Amino acid sequence: MEANPDNSGSAPPAWAGAIWALMIPLSLAVSCGIRSGAEVRRDTTHPFQYGVSLSTHVGAYSNAGRPATLRELQRHHVGWIQVVPFAFQLDPKEPQISFRDLTSTQVHFIDAVHKAGMHVMMKPHVWSSKFWGENASWRGEIAMGSDADWNLWFQNYEKFILHYARLSEQTGVEVFTIGLEYVRATRERPGDWRKLIRKVRTVYSGPITYAAHYLQEIERIGFWDELDFIGVILYPELSGKRDPTMADLLEGWKPVKETLRRISETHGKPVVVAEIGFNSIVGAAEKPWEWAREGARVDLEIQARCYEATFQALWEESWLGGIYFWKWRISGKDGGPENIHYTPQGKPAALVMQKWFGKIVAAPDGFDPGSGGVGAR
């Protein structure tokens, strides 16, 4: 899913106190201790990643609400934050890409995340105004009409990615993502991706991945051998029912799990769910990749049920290397009981996430959701 720019202020929303009070009985079952702000060092043995994608205006991470948001994420036992900077492509069929240098605010934010005891995945996105609105395109359809234009696109994309690879090395970012869901670009130009991977390795020493578009792209990526783990953007249709039971949702997970297990075993690498989410609407398990349209009926329980089913289905799988939920806004103003969109903020789904992530925080000697396959965690 694409991140909408968020440039709102830091004051807490009016619903925050009320919804938190309603959630207290459930939250008492989970430890809410805030971890210390110890210095973070990169762990090249691929520790288990458990976090959220944190959305902010154009990737600047300068919003005044960020200190309160980081404290809130600590309370929810989030251990990893996805930092999502943007490049902009006016036309998906043209090779021009531009991006703003937001180094100063991003460095400050990454430092704040590390001091809060959390880790960072850097996941740069290409955005276009044509990815939004009626008859929208999306990044999977970025495609050039000639070799010359493809070469220019990759030259421009390389500048963007290497800028953030260097920034990630400078700031001790623990994981770097070279791209996501560029379905046509990975199908038509696999050699260019291998070249990019090798160039990233020259400036960034941590583990790197690519986040494939669901099961279609993950099956045919030809360069997993050059990456440290397999990434996937996952919005699975778990049920065609408007109000599915937990049993329905778990049944829907079975073929998805089987495919991910097979891919992991084939390549000998763990799979990290680099993005997953569900709207808080009736029918949330149907076509979860679609944005909720205005007028959709709010259903917080179905979103929470989808979160619970996701954890129950995946948590003990040995191939699972991590999971990130889409998305949490840095301003702290999103979400709440009337919100129909993906964020779990101020909703029961956040407490489901808190409960399961809390199992990691509470474990005295480290916690491995599965039986291994990812290395020390």
Secondary structure, DSSP 8 states (H G I E B T S, - for coil): ---------SS--TTHHHHHHHHHHHHTTS-------------TT---EEEEEEE-GGG----TTHHHHHHHHHHTT--EEEE--EEE-S-TTS---B----HHHHHHHHHHHHHTT-EEEE--EEE-GGGSSTT---GGG---SSHHHHHHHHHHHHHHHHHHHHHHHHHT-SEEEEEE--HHHHHH-HHHHHHHHHHHHHH--S-EEEEEEHHHHHHH-S-GGGSSSEEEEE-----SSSS--HHHHHHHHHHHHHHHHHHHHHHT--EEEEEE---SBTTTTSSTTS---TT--B-HHHHHHHHHHHHHHHTT-TTEEEEEEEEEETTS-S-STT--SS--TTSHHHHHHHHHHHHHHH-TT---SSSSSS---
